[in-house]
Amino acid sequence: MMIGRRVLVRGVAAAALARPQVIRAQSLIRVNFLLPAPRFLTAFAPHNLAEARGYYREAGVEMEFTTVAGGAQVATQVGAGNAPLGGGTGDTPIIVRANGVPIRGVSLLGGGTLISVVARPDRGIASLRDLRGKRISVTGFQDTAYFTLLGVLGSVGLTARDVDIQAHGPTGVWQLFVQGQVDAMAGVPDWIVDAQASGVAPIRLSTERDFPSMAQAIISSDRAIRENAAGIRGCVRAINRALADLIRDPAGSARDLIAWLQARNMPANIERLPAVIAMYAERVYAGQQVIGAFDAQRMDAVQRFYADAGIIRRTTPVAELFTNEFVQG
């Protein structure tokens, strides 16, 4: 009988220990997150590392990532309430909110800029002013890279009329740069590393000090912020935690990302990914006093440029373009 009672007690104790885990699993908040491009891209390293290291579940959320056709679709669908969160850049709310789409940033993924202007080393280009009359590739004329390029040119008194800007899509933008058919490009770290691996050593011409275009961001709608604050907070907390990991240990983060991608049969460029992550950590992710926080003055400066350049027809009060309520503390 004593043995039976001990078994019974152990069974009750085990059930008691298991019960909170079951309740926790059942209480996870499901959150749909829209991406503007395939999830395996290095641009989504913070999002993927957060899953690889179990940060979403620890933050109380269960994520569902859905890829749609570009950043404009992300902003439109998030604004319409079809998903509570999406991926964009810190500049995205400036452009789309002016057109009546009620979104704002809830986390800025770094203090640097996503887009850098780089030049080939064999074209006699040593500074931004040397771009006059040169051919520059971008992904498209409605893309953040194009708007960033305009801002960078404007910082030295140049306009789109002073250069030859060509749109070649996300592959052609760097391949034509490598082939020498353009003199410079406005690109993300991925393409700069691709160019380096192909034998071209790009000369970096711009940083956020030239034009304060921002890093990637998590965007949400006014309605979702009111009605799904807990889900947003959990997602932001998990991704910002992964962002801190990427800044602190890019090499270790790259190893975990490669393993995560391979386990899901997603493309993983084992040779280049560590170098790309290292460049993101240095040029895009670093530089914030509070991980994920927006800077009102920087947002205002970018918006004023977009207004002066005619990219947006009206400005929006800066306080309506972002909120730091999910990142502070």
BADOBA-592798 format. One line per 10 residues: their letters; for each residue x, y, z of N, C-alpha, C, O. Coordinates in steps of 0.2 Angstrom, whole numbers. Layout:
N
a> X:Y:Z:X:Y:Z:X:Y:Z:X:Y:Z | ...
END
This chain:
329
mmigrrvlvr> 4:-6:0:0:0:0:4:6:0:3:11:-3 | 10:6:4:14:12:4:17:13:-2:17:19:-5 | 19:8:-6:22:9:-13:17:12:-17:18:17:-21 | 11:10:-17:5:12:-21:4:20:-20:3:23:-24 | 4:21:-13:3:28:-11:9:33:-14:7:38:-17 | 15:30:-14:21:34:-17:20:35:-24:21:41:-27 | 18:30:-27:17:31:-35:12:36:-36:12:40:-41 | 6:35:-32:0:40:-33:3:47:-32:1:52:-36 | 6:48:-27:9:55:-25:13:58:-31:13:63:-33 | 18:53:-33:22:55:-38:18:57:-45:20:62:-48
gvaaaalarp> 13:53:-46:9:55:-52:5:61:-51:5:65:-56 | 3:62:-45:-1:69:-44:4:75:-45:2:80:-48 | 10:74:-42:15:79:-42:17:80:-50:18:86:-52 | 18:75:-53:20:76:-60:14:80:-64:16:84:-68 | 8:78:-63:3:81:-66:2:88:-64:1:93:-69 | 4:90:-58:4:97:-56:9:101:-59:8:107:-61 | 15:98:-60:20:101:-64:19:102:-71:21:107:-74 | 16:97:-74:14:98:-81:9:102:-83:9:105:-88 | 4:103:-78:-2:108:-79:0:115:-81:-3:117:-86 | 5:118:-78:6:125:-80:9:125:-87:7:130:-91
qviraqslir> 13:120:-89:15:120:-96:10:119:-101:10:123:-106 | 5:115:-100:-1:114:-104:-5:121:-105:-7:123:-110 | -6:124:-99:-10:130:-99:-6:136:-103:-9:140:-106 | 1:136:-102:5:141:-105:4:140:-113:4:145:-116 | 5:134:-115:4:132:-122:-2:134:-125:-3:137:-130 | -8:133:-121:-14:135:-123:-15:143:-123:-20:145:-127 | -11:146:-119:-13:153:-118:-8:158:-123:-8:164:-123 | -4:154:-127:0:158:-132:-5:162:-137:-10:160:-139 | -3:168:-138:-7:173:-142:-4:172:-149:2:173:-151 | -9:170:-154:-7:169:-161:-6:176:-164:-11:180:-164
vnfllpaprf> -1:177:-168:0:183:-171:3:182:-178:7:178:-179 | -1:185:-183:1:185:-190:5:191:-192:4:196:-191 | 11:189:-195:16:194:-197:17:194:-204:19:189:-207 | 16:199:-208:17:200:-215:24:202:-217:26:207:-214 | 27:198:-221:34:200:-224:33:202:-231:29:199:-235 | 37:207:-233:37:209:-240:41:205:-245:41:206:-251 | 45:200:-242:49:195:-247:50:189:-243:48:188:-237 | 53:184:-247:53:177:-243:57:177:-237:62:181:-236 | 55:173:-232:57:173:-225:64:171:-225:68:173:-220 | 67:167:-229:74:165:-228:79:170:-230:85:169:-228
ltafaphnla> 77:176:-232:82:181:-233:85:184:-227:82:184:-222 | 92:186:-227:95:188:-222:92:194:-218:93:195:-213 | 88:198:-222:85:204:-220:81:202:-214:79:206:-210 | 78:196:-213:74:194:-208:77:190:-203:74:186:-199 | 84:191:-202:88:187:-197:85:188:-190:85:183:-186 | 83:194:-188:81:195:-181:74:191:-180:73:188:-175 | 70:191:-185:63:187:-185:65:180:-184:62:176:-180 | 69:177:-188:71:170:-188:75:168:-182:74:162:-180 | 80:172:-180:84:170:-174:79:170:-168:80:165:-164 | 74:174:-168:69:174:-162:66:167:-162:65:165:-156
eargyyreag> 64:164:-167:61:158:-167:66:152:-166:65:147:-162 | 72:153:-169:77:148:-168:79:147:-161:80:141:-159 | 79:152:-157:81:152:-150:75:152:-145:75:152:-139 | 69:151:-148:63:150:-143:60:156:-140:57:156:-135 | 62:162:-143:60:168:-139:53:170:-140:50:173:-135 | 50:168:-145:43:170:-146:38:166:-141:34:169:-137 | 39:160:-140:36:156:-135:37:159:-128:32:159:-124 | 43:161:-127:45:163:-120:41:170:-119:40:172:-113 | 40:174:-124:36:180:-124:29:179:-124:25:184:-124 | 27:173:-125:19:172:-125:16:172:-131:10:173:-131
vemefttvag> 19:172:-137:16:172:-143:18:166:-148:23:163:-147 | 13:165:-152:15:160:-158:14:163:-164:9:166:-166 | 20:164:-168:20:168:-174:18:164:-180:20:158:-181 | 15:167:-185:13:165:-191:16:170:-196:13:175:-197 | 21:168:-200:24:173:-205:21:172:-212:21:166:-214 | 18:177:-215:16:176:-222:19:181:-227:19:187:-225 | 21:179:-232:24:183:-237:19:185:-242:16:182:-245 | 19:192:-243:15:195:-248:19:199:-253:26:198:-253 | 16:202:-258:20:204:-264:22:211:-263:20:216:-265 | 28:212:-259:31:218:-258:29:222:-252:24:221:-249
gaqvatqvga> 33:228:-251:31:232:-245:25:236:-245:22:237:-240 | 23:238:-251:17:241:-252:11:237:-250:6:240:-246 | 11:231:-251:5:226:-249:6:225:-242:0:225:-239 | 11:225:-239:12:224:-232:8:230:-228:4:229:-224 | 10:236:-230:8:242:-227:0:242:-228:-4:244:-223 | -2:241:-234:-9:241:-236:-13:236:-231:-19:238:-229 | -11:230:-231:-15:225:-228:-15:226:-220:-20:225:-217 | -9:228:-217:-8:229:-210:-13:235:-209:-17:235:-204 | -13:240:-213:-17:246:-212:-25:244:-212:-29:247:-208 | -26:239:-216:-33:237:-217:-35:232:-211:-41:231:-211
gnaplgggtg> -31:230:-207:-33:226:-202:-32:219:-203:-35:214:-199 | -29:217:-209:-29:210:-211:-23:206:-207:-23:200:-207 | -19:209:-204:-14:207:-200:-12:212:-195:-12:218:-197 | -10:210:-189:-8:215:-184:-1:218:-185:0:224:-183 | 3:214:-188:10:217:-189:13:215:-196:11:211:-199 | 18:219:-198:21:218:-204:28:221:-204:30:224:-199 | 32:219:-209:39:221:-210:39:227:-215:37:227:-220 | 43:232:-213:44:238:-217:51:241:-215:55:238:-213 | 51:248:-216:57:251:-214:55:257:-209:49:258:-209 | 59:260:-206:57:266:-202:54:271:-206:50:275:-203
dtpiivrang> 56:272:-212:53:277:-217:46:275:-219:42:280:-221 | 44:269:-219:37:267:-222:31:271:-219:27:273:-223 | 30:272:-212:25:276:-210:24:283:-213:19:285:-214 | 30:286:-214:30:293:-217:27:293:-224:23:297:-225 | 28:288:-228:26:288:-235:19:286:-235:15:289:-239 | 17:280:-231:10:278:-232:5:281:-228:-1:282:-230 | 7:284:-222:2:287:-218:0:293:-221:-6:296:-220 | 4:297:-225:2:303:-229:-3:301:-234:-7:306:-236 | -4:295:-236:-9:293:-241:-15:290:-237:-19:287:-241 | -16:291:-231:-22:288:-227:-21:281:-225:-27:279:-222
vpirgvsllg> -16:278:-225:-15:271:-222:-13:272:-215:-8:274:-213 | -17:270:-210:-16:271:-203:-11:266:-199:-13:263:-195 | -5:267:-202:0:262:-198:5:267:-195:6:273:-196 | 9:264:-190:15:267:-187:20:262:-185:18:256:-185 | 26:264:-184:31:259:-182:31:258:-175:29:262:-171 | 32:251:-173:32:249:-166:39:247:-164:40:246:-158 | 43:246:-168:50:244:-166:55:245:-172:53:243:-178 | 60:249:-171:65:250:-176:71:246:-175:74:246:-170 | 73:242:-180:78:236:-179:85:239:-181:88:236:-185 | 87:244:-177:94:246:-178:94:254:-178:89:257:-180
ggtlisvvar> 100:256:-177:101:263:-177:105:265:-183:106:271:-184 | 106:261:-188:110:263:-194:104:263:-199:99:264:-198 | 107:263:-206:102:263:-211:103:257:-215:108:254:-216 | 97:254:-218:97:248:-221:100:249:-228:103:244:-231 | 100:255:-231:102:256:-238:109:260:-238:109:265:-235 | 114:257:-241:120:261:-242:121:262:-249:120:258:-254 | 124:268:-251:126:269:-258:134:268:-259:138:270:-255 | 135:263:-263:142:261:-264:144:262:-271:140:262:-276 | 151:262:-273:153:263:-279:158:258:-281:162:255:-277 | 159:257:-288:164:252:-290:171:256:-289:172:262:-289
pdrgiaslrd> 176:252:-287:183:255:-286:187:257:-292:192:261:-292 | 184:256:-298:188:257:-304:184:263:-308:186:264:-314 | 180:267:-305:177:272:-309:179:279:-306:175:284:-308 | 184:280:-302:186:286:-300:181:290:-295:181:296:-295 | 177:286:-292:172:289:-287:175:288:-280:176:283:-277 | 176:294:-277:179:294:-270:174:297:-265:175:296:-259 | 169:300:-268:164:304:-263:157:304:-267:157:303:-273 | 152:306:-263:146:307:-266:145:312:-272:142:311:-276 | 149:317:-271:149:322:-276:152:319:-283:150:322:-288 | 156:314:-283:159:311:-289:153:307:-292:155:305:-298
lrgkrisvtg> 147:307:-290:142:303:-293:139:307:-299:135:304:-303 | 140:313:-299:137:317:-305:139:314:-311:144:312:-313 | 133:312:-315:134:310:-322:135:302:-322:136:299:-327 | 135:299:-316:136:292:-316:130:288:-316:124:290:-315 | 130:281:-318:125:277:-318:124:273:-311:129:270:-309 | 118:273:-308:117:270:-302:111:266:-302:106:268:-304 | 112:260:-299:106:255:-300:103:255:-293:106:255:-288 | 96:254:-294:92:253:-288:87:247:-290:87:245:-295 | 83:245:-285:78:239:-286:72:242:-290:70:239:-295 | 70:248:-288:64:251:-292:63:258:-290:66:260:-285
fqdtayftll> 58:261:-293:57:268:-292:52:270:-287:51:275:-286 | 49:264:-284:45:265:-278:47:262:-272:43:260:-268 | 54:261:-272:57:257:-267:60:261:-262:63:267:-264 | 61:259:-256:65:263:-251:72:265:-253:74:270:-252 | 75:260:-257:82:261:-259:82:267:-263:87:271:-263 | 77:268:-268:77:274:-272:76:281:-268:79:285:-269 | 71:281:-263:70:287:-259:77:288:-255:78:294:-254 | 80:283:-253:86:284:-249:91:287:-253:95:292:-251 | 92:285:-259:97:287:-264:95:295:-266:100:299:-266 | 89:296:-266:88:304:-268:90:308:-262:93:313:-262
gvlgsvglta> 89:305:-256:91:309:-250:98:310:-249:101:315:-247 | 102:304:-251:109:304:-251:112:309:-256:116:313:-254 | 109:309:-262:111:314:-267:110:321:-265:114:326:-265 | 104:322:-262:102:329:-259:107:331:-254:107:338:-253 | 110:327:-250:114:329:-245:121:333:-248:124:336:-244 | 122:332:-254:128:335:-257:126:340:-263:130:341:-267 | 119:341:-263:117:346:-268:115:343:-275:114:347:-280 | 115:336:-275:113:333:-282:106:331:-282:103:330:-277 | 103:330:-288:96:328:-289:96:322:-293:102:320:-296 | 91:319:-294:90:313:-299:92:315:-306:94:311:-310
rdvdiqahgp> 91:322:-308:93:324:-315:101:324:-316:103:325:-321 | 104:324:-310:112:325:-311:115:318:-312:121:318:-313 | 111:312:-311:114:306:-312:109:302:-316:104:304:-318 | 111:296:-318:107:291:-322:105:285:-317:109:280:-316 | 99:286:-315:97:281:-310:93:275:-314:89:277:-318 | 95:269:-313:92:263:-317:89:258:-312:92:256:-307 | 83:256:-313:80:251:-309:80:244:-312:79:243:-318 | 83:239:-308:85:233:-311:83:227:-307:85:221:-308 | 78:228:-301:76:223:-297:81:221:-292:87:223:-292 | 79:216:-288:83:214:-282:89:210:-284:94:209:-280
tgvwqlfvqg> 89:207:-290:95:203:-292:100:207:-297:106:208:-296 | 96:211:-302:100:215:-307:104:221:-303:109:223:-306 | 101:223:-298:104:229:-295:111:228:-293:116:232:-294 | 113:222:-291:120:221:-289:124:217:-294:130:218:-295 | 120:213:-298:124:209:-304:127:214:-309:132:213:-311 | 123:219:-311:125:224:-316:131:228:-313:135:230:-316 | 130:229:-306:136:233:-303:142:228:-303:148:231:-305 | 142:222:-302:148:218:-303:150:217:-310:156:217:-311 | 145:217:-315:147:217:-322:150:223:-325:153:223:-330 | 150:229:-321:152:235:-323:148:239:-327:150:244:-330
qvdamagvpd> 141:237:-328:136:240:-332:134:247:-329:131:251:-332 | 135:247:-322:133:253:-318:139:255:-314:143:251:-313 | 139:261:-312:145:263:-308:144:263:-301:149:263:-297 | 138:263:-298:137:263:-291:130:260:-290:126:258:-295 | 128:258:-284:122:255:-282:120:257:-276:124:259:-271 | 113:257:-274:110:259:-268:108:252:-266:103:249:-268 | 111:249:-261:109:242:-259:110:240:-252:112:244:-247 | 107:234:-250:107:232:-243:114:228:-242:117:226:-247 | 116:226:-236:122:222:-235:122:216:-239:128:214:-241 | 117:213:-240:117:206:-244:121:207:-251:125:203:-253
wivdaqasgv> 119:213:-254:121:214:-261:128:216:-261:132:215:-265 | 130:220:-255:137:222:-255:142:216:-254:147:216:-257 | 140:211:-250:143:205:-249:144:201:-255:149:198:-257 | 138:201:-259:138:197:-265:143:200:-270:146:196:-273 | 143:207:-270:148:210:-275:155:208:-272:160:207:-277 | 157:209:-266:163:207:-263:165:200:-265:171:198:-267 | 160:195:-264:162:188:-266:163:187:-273:166:182:-275 | 160:192:-277:161:191:-285:167:195:-287:169:195:-293 | 171:197:-283:178:200:-284:178:208:-285:183:211:-287 | 172:211:-283:172:218:-283:172:221:-276:168:219:-272
apirlsterd> 176:226:-274:177:228:-268:173:235:-268:176:240:-269 | 167:235:-266:163:242:-266:166:247:-261:168:245:-256 | 166:253:-264:168:259:-259:161:262:-256:157:264:-260 | 161:262:-250:155:264:-246:155:272:-246:160:275:-244 | 150:275:-249:150:282:-250:145:285:-245:146:291:-243 | 140:282:-242:135:285:-238:134:281:-231:135:275:-231 | 132:285:-226:130:282:-220:124:286:-218:121:290:-221 | 121:284:-212:115:287:-209:117:295:-208:112:299:-207 | 123:296:-207:125:303:-206:124:308:-212:123:314:-212 | 124:305:-218:123:309:-224:116:310:-225:113:315:-227
fpsmaqaiis> 112:304:-224:104:305:-225:102:300:-220:103:294:-220 | 97:302:-215:95:298:-209:90:293:-211:86:291:-207 | 90:290:-217:85:285:-219:86:279:-214:92:278:-212 | 81:276:-212:81:271:-206:82:264:-208:82:262:-214 | 83:260:-203:84:253:-203:77:249:-204:72:253:-205 | 77:243:-205:70:239:-205:66:241:-199:69:243:-194 | 60:240:-199:55:241:-194:49:236:-194:48:233:-198 | 46:236:-188:40:232:-187:35:237:-187:35:242:-183 | 30:236:-191:24:241:-192:18:238:-189:17:232:-190 | 13:242:-187:7:240:-185:2:245:-187:3:251:-189
sdrairenaa> -5:244:-185:-10:249:-187:-12:252:-180:-11:249:-175 | -16:257:-180:-18:261:-174:-23:256:-171:-23:255:-165 | -27:252:-175:-32:248:-172:-29:242:-168:-31:240:-163 | -24:239:-172:-21:233:-169:-17:235:-162:-17:231:-157 | -14:241:-162:-11:243:-156:-16:244:-150:-14:243:-145 | -22:246:-152:-27:247:-147:-30:240:-145:-31:238:-139 | -31:235:-149:-34:229:-148:-30:223:-147:-32:218:-144 | -24:223:-149:-19:217:-149:-12:219:-146:-7:217:-148 | -13:223:-141:-6:226:-138:-2:220:-135:4:220:-136 | -5:215:-132:-1:210:-129:2:206:-134:8:204:-133
girgcvrain> -1:204:-140:2:201:-145:8:205:-148:13:202:-150 | 7:211:-149:12:215:-152:18:216:-147:24:215:-149 | 17:217:-141:22:217:-136:26:211:-136:32:211:-135 | 23:205:-136:27:199:-136:31:198:-142:37:196:-141 | 29:199:-148:32:199:-154:38:204:-154:44:202:-156 | 37:210:-152:42:215:-152:48:213:-147:54:214:-148 | 46:211:-141:50:209:-136:55:203:-139:61:203:-138 | 52:198:-142:56:192:-144:61:195:-150:67:193:-150 | 59:198:-155:63:201:-160:68:205:-158:74:205:-160 | 67:210:-153:72:214:-151:77:210:-146:83:212:-146
raladlirdp> 75:205:-143:80:201:-140:85:198:-144:91:197:-143 | 82:195:-150:86:192:-155:91:197:-158:96:196:-160 | 88:203:-159:92:209:-162:98:210:-157:104:211:-160 | 97:210:-151:103:211:-146:108:206:-147:114:207:-146 | 105:199:-148:110:194:-149:114:195:-155:120:194:-155 | 111:197:-161:115:198:-167:120:203:-166:125:203:-169 | 119:209:-162:124:214:-161:129:211:-157:135:213:-159 | 128:208:-152:133:205:-147:137:200:-150:143:200:-149 | 134:195:-154:138:189:-156:135:187:-163:132:183:-164 | 137:191:-168:135:190:-175:137:183:-177:134:180:-181
agsardliaw> 143:181:-175:146:174:-178:141:168:-175:139:164:-179 | 140:168:-168:136:163:-165:129:164:-168:126:158:-169 | 126:170:-169:120:170:-172:119:167:-179:114:164:-181 | 124:169:-183:124:166:-190:124:158:-190:121:155:-194 | 128:155:-185:128:148:-185:121:145:-183:119:140:-186 | 118:148:-178:111:146:-177:106:147:-182:101:143:-183 | 107:153:-186:102:154:-192:103:149:-197:99:147:-200 | 110:147:-199:111:142:-204:108:136:-202:105:133:-206 | 109:134:-196:106:127:-193:98:128:-194:95:123:-196 | 95:133:-192:88:134:-192:85:134:-200:80:130:-201
lqarnmpani> 89:137:-204:87:137:-211:87:130:-214:83:128:-218 | 93:127:-213:94:120:-215:89:115:-213:87:111:-217 | 87:116:-207:82:111:-204:75:112:-207:71:107:-207 | 74:118:-210:68:119:-214:68:119:-221:64:121:-225 | 74:116:-224:75:116:-231:75:123:-234:72:123:-240 | 76:128:-231:77:135:-234:84:136:-236:89:133:-234 | 84:140:-242:91:142:-244:95:145:-239:93:149:-235 | 101:142:-238:106:145:-233:113:145:-236:116:140:-237 | 115:151:-238:122:152:-241:127:152:-235:129:157:-232 | 130:146:-234:134:145:-228:140:149:-228:143:152:-223
erlpaviamy> 143:150:-234:149:154:-235:148:161:-234:152:165:-231 | 143:164:-236:142:171:-236:138:174:-230:138:180:-228 | 133:170:-227:129:172:-222:133:175:-216:131:180:-214 | 138:172:-214:142:175:-208:144:182:-209:144:187:-205 | 146:183:-216:149:190:-217:143:195:-218:144:201:-216 | 137:193:-221:132:197:-221:129:199:-214:127:205:-213 | 128:194:-210:126:196:-203:131:200:-200:129:205:-196 | 137:200:-201:142:204:-197:141:211:-200:142:216:-196 | 140:212:-207:139:219:-209:132:222:-207:132:228:-205 | 127:218:-206:121:220:-203:122:223:-196:120:228:-194
aervyagqqv> 126:218:-192:127:220:-185:131:227:-185:129:231:-180 | 135:228:-189:139:234:-189:136:240:-192:136:246:-189 | 133:239:-197:130:245:-201:123:246:-200:120:252:-201 | 119:241:-198:112:242:-198:109:242:-191:105:246:-188 | 111:236:-187:108:235:-181:111:239:-175:107:241:-170 | 117:241:-175:120:244:-169:118:252:-169:115:254:-174 | 119:255:-163:118:262:-163:112:265:-159:111:271:-159 | 108:260:-156:103:263:-152:104:262:-145:107:257:-142 | 102:268:-141:103:267:-134:98:262:-131:99:259:-126 | 92:262:-134:87:257:-132:85:253:-138:83:256:-143
igafdaqrmd> 86:247:-138:85:242:-144:78:243:-146:73:242:-142 | 77:245:-152:70:245:-155:67:252:-155:62:253:-158 | 70:257:-152:67:263:-151:68:268:-157:73:268:-160 | 62:271:-158:63:277:-163:65:283:-160:64:284:-155 | 68:287:-165:70:294:-163:66:299:-166:66:299:-173 | 62:303:-163:58:308:-166:61:313:-170:59:315:-175 | 67:315:-168:71:320:-172:73:317:-179:72:321:-184 | 75:311:-179:77:308:-185:71:307:-190:71:308:-196 | 65:305:-187:59:304:-190:57:310:-194:55:310:-199 | 57:316:-190:56:322:-192:60:324:-198:58:327:-203
avqrfyadag> 67:323:-198:71:325:-203:70:321:-209:70:324:-215 | 68:315:-209:67:311:-215:60:313:-218:60:314:-224 | 55:315:-214:49:317:-217:50:324:-220:47:325:-225 | 53:328:-217:54:335:-220:57:334:-227:56:338:-232 | 62:330:-228:65:329:-234:60:326:-239:60:328:-245 | 56:321:-237:51:318:-242:46:323:-244:44:323:-250 | 44:327:-239:40:333:-241:43:338:-246:40:340:-251 | 49:340:-245:52:345:-249:54:342:-256:54:346:-261 | 55:335:-256:56:332:-263:50:330:-266:50:328:-272 | 44:332:-263:38:330:-267:36:323:-267:31:321:-270
iirrttpvae> 39:319:-263:38:312:-262:31:310:-258:28:306:-260 | 30:315:-253:24:315:-250:20:321:-251:24:327:-251 | 14:322:-251:10:328:-252:9:332:-246:8:338:-246 | 9:328:-240:7:331:-234:11:328:-229:13:322:-229 | 13:332:-223:16:329:-218:11:326:-212:6:328:-212 | 14:322:-208:10:319:-203:13:321:-196:19:321:-196 | 9:323:-191:13:324:-184:17:318:-183:15:312:-183 | 23:320:-181:28:314:-179:26:309:-174:27:303:-175 | 22:312:-169:20:307:-164:15:302:-167:14:297:-163 | 12:303:-173:8:298:-176:11:293:-180:8:288:-182
lftnefvqg> 18:294:-181:22:289:-185:25:283:-182:27:278:-185 | 25:283:-175:28:278:-172:26:278:-164:23:283:-162 | 27:273:-161:26:272:-154:32:268:-151:34:263:-154 | 35:270:-145:40:267:-142:37:263:-136:41:260:-132 | 30:262:-135:27:259:-129:29:252:-129:29:249:-123 | 31:249:-134:32:241:-134:39:240:-133:41:234:-132 | 44:245:-133:51:243:-133:54:246:-126:59:243:-124 | 51:251:-123:54:253:-117:53:249:-111:48:245:-111 | 58:248:-107:58:244:-102:60:237:-103:60:232:-99
END
